[in-house]
Structure formats: C-alpha cells, structure tokens
Amino acid sequence: MSSNVPLHPTPSRIKLLIADDRWVVREGLKRMIAQCADMKVVGEAATSDELLERLPSTEVDVILLDAWLGGPKTRGIIRQVRRRHAGCRLLVLNVLTRFDRSCAVPRT
C-alpha cells in the first residue's frame, strides 16, 4: 500500500508580522528571519495604525512589536490585538537598557 502522505509532515512555518517605526530594524529582522526555515515574515507595519489596519487581512501567529511603537498608547494597542486576535502571540521588543514601568506589558 503506497501513499503520498509523508510519515512526518513538515510543520507549518511561524507567520510573523514586524511592527516597528524604524525601517532599519524591520529590514534587519526580515533578513535574519529569512534565514530561518521555520519562520516567515507575512507583514510589517511602521505605525500602530498600520498594525491594526493590517491584522484583519493578515494571517499571523506572532507580532514582533516595538515597545514604543504606540508611544503611551502601546498598552492599549496590546489590549486591542489580544481582544481582536486572541490566538496571536506578541513579542514586545525594547531597545532601552533600563526598565520603564510606563512600558510594562499587561498580563492576561
């Protein structure tokens, strides 16, 4: 009995959306991720408005989110993403060398 179904199916690639206002950061992350067989970038956003605009039409597993993309509104953006796209994970990136409580990510 022969079958074309592989014994060990290839796992699907993790779909990432990069949300950062700095072009150089987005490009650097895209280049690094392009070398990973199990991940792919499916979108990017330079503003919080772009992020919220793109999410409904983009199938994404993880958002790489600049902690300061929304300025003081970042926590609200995180809440909106969690509410609208519950299955999506967020990885918040911070370039500061010190912890700033105003940027603390709410836990759920």
Buried (B, 14 or more C-beta within 10 A) or exposed (E): EEEEEEEEEEEEBBBBBBBBBEEEBBEEBBEEBEEEEEBBBBBBBBEBEBBBEBBEEBEBBBBBBBBBBBEEEBBEBBEBBBEEBEEBBBEBBBEEEEEEEEBEEEEE
